[in-house]
């Protein structure tokens, strides 16, 4: 059985990037969206990523930003993948290269599944519905709908307030290709807790072991 990949998002500090890599992260995310409390500059993202092994992918997170600005950030920050949220993400994925894009989708009802399956990005990220430019703090991902997408679409990542306490249940119910965590690993926005990072990865491994024993 293939292990569940883990992306740690909202990285702002070198020590947090290192903690994620040491725990076994598939990728780390740097948020360039202007409205985010975890927003980083290109220089800060480069500092945080400087000590990462090549095996850990660097992901830039954007919300309805200009194509040329995204290209410049990708080039200057040395990003491997682009995570796109909001209106226009389909067009941007096509322009920037679908093979290097993670496209965020929210599944608010069953009718959204068919539309999500038609997306051409290499990766899909199931996230909470947005309220304006940020994820709604009161909304939750519907894990039943998420499981329907994960069953039929390769390289689907599950996000939405995941933490060491709930990620095991999320993996059991959704069986995603990967999971993405940010706020559930923090002391404050952009400041990760190394103990929570270790606990999150331990919970993912335990969930994978249980899945393996069920086969």
Secondary structure, DSSP 8 states (H G I E B T S, - for coil): ----EEEE----SHHHHHHHHHHT-SEEEEE--TT-TTB--HHHHHHHHTT--TTSEEEEEEES--HHHHHHHHHHHT-SEEEEESTTHHHHHHHH-GGGEEEEE--SSTHHHHHHHT--SSEEEE---EETTEE-TT----HHHHHHHHHHSSSEEE-SS--TTTHHHHHHHH--SEEEESGGGEEETTEE-HHHHHHHHHHHHHHHHHHHHH-
